[in-house]
């Protein structure tokens, strides 16, 4: 094995902690630097996860020659800015989903990767979940026949949160669609591709933030019914139905540890646990791509990310979701 790949993390919230915990499980990974706009927060995070460097600004981390790849876990509306800055400093980048606020930003990020000849990938960890990988394989093989229907949702009740919090603040690109709705959108896209037609309707908070969105994707021979919301809880299951069988993904489906395949009246449960929380699988892909000098993954490519955020743009246009900082 070559030397360990050295990681830096910017944006030290909940998702960054989960990621750092899983990074410990990857043999050829080493966390060497973390950064926050609050230096004390960075120092605390560094102590918890064994990082030798704790910076009080993201720029300091970008300037650190010891960092090979940066995990961008900042707020949605800053993904584009900080990912491009990191790539301009010749750092590889794994950027937390959604890749950006819109497709125009995402295109700038892809261009920065190609211009600087550094690896760049959206951190869509569910793409690398062993169960989701197997489900894709089974659907592609025709195990359930021609797929006809997908149903997926992602919800948490959040209306009691502070309206100025990350989730409900339109100035921070708050709302359920970008935060959680991208997961059911991903599942439909991953299994069926880009829809021919999209119908979408949203409900909004008093401050203008989108709090629930229902989506209907129309394909040539299939439909997807998808939902995201902060207004209620659900069981967080998902299902894929074909002409000859069904697949039921165990909750919480986007981080699932298994699924049930039903064919010819027979039920078969597939248990496919993740290593750690599940971030380890996308980290392994990042490492493989960096070591083989790829600028993008063939498993979750630049075009995949552009397609996905393009679908989200269409949903937003259809349902009237806007952010005040967009021109």
C-alpha positions in Angstrom: 0.0 0.0 0.0 1.2 3.5 -0.8 1.4 6.1 1.9 -1.8 7.1 3.6 -4.0 9.7 2.0 -4.2 12.8 4.2 -7.6 14.4 4.8 -8.7 17.9 5.8 -12.2 18.7 6.9 -13.9 22.1 6.8 -17.3 22.8 8.4 -17.3 20.9 11.7 -20.9 20.1 12.3 -22.8 16.9 12.9 -22.1 15.3 9.5 -18.4 16.1 9.8 -18.3 14.2 13.1 -20.0 11.2 11.6 -17.6 11.3 8.7 -14.5 11.6 10.9 -15.6 8.6 13.0 -15.8 6.5 9.8 -12.5 7.9 8.5 -10.8 6.2 11.5 -12.0 2.8 10.1 -10.3 3.3 6.7 -6.8 1.9 6.9 -5.1 4.1 4.4 -6.7 7.4 5.5 -5.3 9.9 7.9 -7.0 13.0 9.3 -4.3 15.7 9.4 -6.2 19.0 9.6 -9.6 20.4 10.5 -10.9 24.0 10.1 -13.8 26.1 11.5 -14.5 29.8 11.5 -14.3 29.3 15.3 -10.8 28.2 16.3 -11.9 26.8 19.7 -14.4 24.6 17.9 -11.7 23.4 15.6 -9.4 22.6 18.5 -12.1 20.6 20.2 -12.9 18.7 17.0 -9.2 18.0 16.5 -8.8 16.7 20.1 -11.8 14.4 19.6 -10.6 12.9 16.3 -6.8 13.1 16.7 -6.1 15.7 14.1 -2.7 17.4 14.6 -3.8 20.7 13.0 -6.8 22.8 14.0 -7.3 26.0 12.0 -9.5 29.0 12.7 -10.1 29.7 9.0 -10.6 27.5 5.9 -7.9 29.3 4.0 -5.3 28.1 6.5 -6.3 24.5 5.7 -6.2 25.1 2.0 -2.7 26.5 2.4 -1.6 23.3 4.3 0.7 21.4 1.9 0.2 18.3 4.0 -3.5 18.0 3.0 -4.2 15.8 0.0 -8.0 15.9 -0.1 -10.6 18.2 1.6 -14.0 17.1 2.8 -16.3 20.1 2.4 -19.1 19.8 5.0 -20.0 23.5 5.2 -23.5 24.9 4.7 -25.1 24.2 1.3 -24.9 27.7 -0.1 -21.1 27.7 0.4 -20.3 24.4 -1.2 -19.4 26.0 -4.6 -17.2 28.7 -3.1 -15.1 26.6 -0.8 -14.8 23.6 -3.2 -13.5 25.8 -6.0 -11.1 27.5 -3.6 -9.8 24.2 -2.4 -9.4 22.9 -5.9 -7.6 26.1 -6.9 -5.1 25.2 -4.2 -4.6 21.8 -5.9 -6.6 19.9 -3.3 -8.8 17.0 -4.2 -12.3 17.5 -3.0 -15.2 15.4 -1.6 -18.1 17.8 -1.3 -21.1 17.0 0.9 -24.5 16.8 -0.9 -26.1 18.6 -2.4 -23.2 19.4 -4.7 -24.4 23.0 -4.9 -27.5 25.2 -4.9 -28.1 24.8 -8.6 -26.7 23.4 -11.8 -24.9 26.6 -12.7 -22.8 26.4 -9.5 -22.2 22.7 -10.0 -20.9 23.3 -13.5 -18.4 25.8 -12.1 -17.2 23.2 -9.6 -16.7 20.5 -12.3 -14.8 23.0 -14.5 -12.5 23.8 -11.5 -11.7 20.1 -11.1 -10.9 19.7 -14.8 -8.9 23.0 -14.9 -6.8 22.1 -11.9 -6.6 18.4 -12.7 -7.7 17.4 -9.2 -10.3 14.8 -8.2 -13.8 16.0 -7.3 -16.9 14.1 -6.2 -20.2 14.9 -4.5 -20.4 13.0 -1.3 -23.5 11.0 -2.1 -22.7 8.2 0.4 -25.9 6.3 -0.4 -24.6 5.5 -3.8 -21.9 3.4 -2.2 -24.1 1.7 0.4 -23.7 -2.1 -0.2 -27.5 -2.6 -0.2 -28.1 0.2 -2.8 -25.3 -1.2 -4.9 -26.9 -4.6 -4.9 -30.4 -3.3 -5.6 -29.1 -1.5 -8.6 -27.5 -4.7 -9.8 -30.7 -6.7 -9.3 -32.9 -4.1 -11.1 -30.4 -3.9 -14.0 -30.4 -7.7 -14.3 -34.2 -7.7 -14.6 -34.7 -9.6 -11.3 -38.0 -7.8 -10.7 -38.9 -7.5 -14.4 -39.3 -4.1 -16.0 -39.4 -1.5 -13.1 -42.7 0.4 -13.0 -42.9 2.3 -9.7 -40.6 3.8 -7.1 -41.8 5.2 -3.8 -39.3 6.9 -1.4 -39.5 9.6 1.2 -37.2 11.4 3.7 -38.7 13.3 6.6 -38.0 14.6 10.0 -40.3 16.9 12.0 -38.4 20.2 12.3 -41.0 22.9 12.6 -40.1 23.5 16.3 -36.6 24.6 15.2 -35.5 28.2 15.3 -36.6 29.8 12.0 -33.1 31.2 11.7 -31.5 27.8 12.0 -29.7 26.2 9.0 -32.8 24.0 8.1 -35.4 26.8 8.0 -33.3 29.9 6.9 -33.8 30.8 3.2 -30.6 32.9 3.4 -28.7 29.7 4.1 -30.6 27.7 1.4 -32.7 26.1 4.0 -35.6 23.8 3.2 -36.3 20.1 3.0 -35.6 19.5 -0.7 -31.9 20.4 -0.7 -31.3 18.9 2.7 -33.3 15.6 2.5 -35.3 15.5 -0.8 -32.2 14.9 -2.8 -32.1 11.4 -1.4 -35.4 10.1 -2.9 -34.6 12.1 -6.1 -31.3 10.2 -6.2 -32.9 6.8 -5.8 -35.3 7.5 -8.7 -32.5 8.9 -10.9 -30.0 6.1 -10.0 -32.5 3.3 -10.9 -34.5 5.0 -13.7 -32.5 7.9 -15.0 -33.7 11.4 -15.7 -37.5 11.7 -15.8 -39.4 13.0 -18.9 -41.7 15.1 -16.8 -41.8 16.4 -13.3 -44.8 17.5 -11.2 -44.0 19.0 -7.8 -45.8 21.0 -5.2 -44.4 22.5 -2.0 -45.7 23.9 1.3 -43.8 26.8 2.9 -43.0 28.2 6.4 -44.1 31.7 7.3 -40.5 32.9 6.6 -40.6 31.5 3.1 -38.6 28.3 3.6 -39.9 25.2 1.9 -41.0 22.6 4.5 -42.5 19.8 2.5 -42.5 18.8 -1.2 -44.3 16.1 -3.1 -42.9 15.0 -6.4 -44.2 12.8 -9.3 -41.6 11.7 -11.9 -43.0 10.5 -15.2 -40.9 8.1 -17.2 -41.7 6.4 -20.5 -42.8 3.2 -18.7 -42.6 4.1 -15.0 -43.5 6.6 -12.3 -41.8 7.7 -9.1 -43.7 9.2 -6.1 -41.3 11.0 -3.8 -41.6 13.2 -0.8 -39.4 15.2 1.6 -40.6 17.3 4.6 -39.9 18.9 7.9 -43.6 18.9 8.8 -44.0 15.3 9.8 -42.2 12.0 10.5 -42.6 8.8 8.4 -41.2 5.3 8.6 -38.5 6.2 6.1 -39.0 3.1 3.9 -38.6 2.9 0.2 -39.8 0.4 -2.4 -39.1 -0.5 -6.1 -41.8 -2.4 -7.9 -41.4 -4.2 -11.2 -43.7 -6.3 -13.4 -42.3 -9.5 -11.7 -41.3 -8.5 -8.2 -40.7 -5.9 -5.6 -37.8 -4.7 -3.5 -38.5 -3.2 -0.1 -35.6 -1.2 1.4 -35.4 -1.4 5.2 -35.6 1.9 7.1 -33.9 4.3 7.3 -33.6 3.5 3.7 -30.8 5.9 2.6 -28.5 4.3 5.2 -30.0 0.9 5.1 -28.4 -2.3 6.2 -30.5 -4.6 4.1 -33.6 -5.1 1.9 -36.2 -7.6 1.0 -36.6 -9.1 -2.5 -40.1 -10.5 -3.4 -40.3 -12.6 -6.5 -42.8 -15.4 -7.4 -44.4 -15.1 -4.0 -41.1 -15.8 -2.3 -39.5 -13.3 0.2 -35.7 -13.2 0.5 -34.0 -10.8 2.9 -30.5 -9.6 2.0 -28.5 -8.4 4.9 -25.7 -6.1 3.7 -24.3 -4.1 6.7 -22.2 -1.0 6.1 -18.8 -0.6 7.6 -19.2 2.0 10.3 -22.0 4.4 9.5 -21.4 4.0 5.8 -19.1 6.9 4.8 -16.2 4.4 4.6 -17.5 3.1 1.2 -17.4 6.5 -0.5 -14.0 7.2 1.1 -12.7 4.0 -0.4 -13.9 5.2 -3.8 -12.2 8.5 -3.3 -8.9 6.8 -2.5 -9.1 4.5 -5.5 -9.7 7.4 -7.8 -6.9 9.5 -6.3 -4.4 6.7 -6.5 -5.3 6.0 -10.1 -5.2 9.7 -10.9 -8.8 10.0 -12.0 -10.6 13.4 -11.9 -13.9 11.8 -11.3 -15.5 8.5 -10.2 -17.2 6.3 -12.8 -19.6 5.2 -10.0 -20.7 8.7 -9.2 -19.4 10.9 -12.0 -19.4 14.7 -12.5 -22.3 14.1 -15.0 -24.3 12.2 -12.4 -24.0 15.1 -10.0 -25.0 17.6 -12.8 -27.9 15.5 -13.8 -29.1 15.2 -10.2 -28.9 18.9 -9.4 -30.5 19.6 -12.8 -33.5 17.5 -11.7 -33.6 19.5 -8.4 -33.6 22.7 -10.4 -36.6 21.5 -12.3 -38.4 20.6 -9.1 -37.7 24.0 -7.6 -39.0 25.7 -10.8 -42.1 23.5 -10.7 -42.9 24.1 -7.0 -41.7 27.7 -6.6 -38.7 27.2 -4.3 -36.4 30.2 -4.5 -33.5 31.7 -2.4 -33.1 35.5 -2.0 -29.3 35.4 -2.9 -29.9 33.8 -6.3 -30.0 36.1 -9.3 
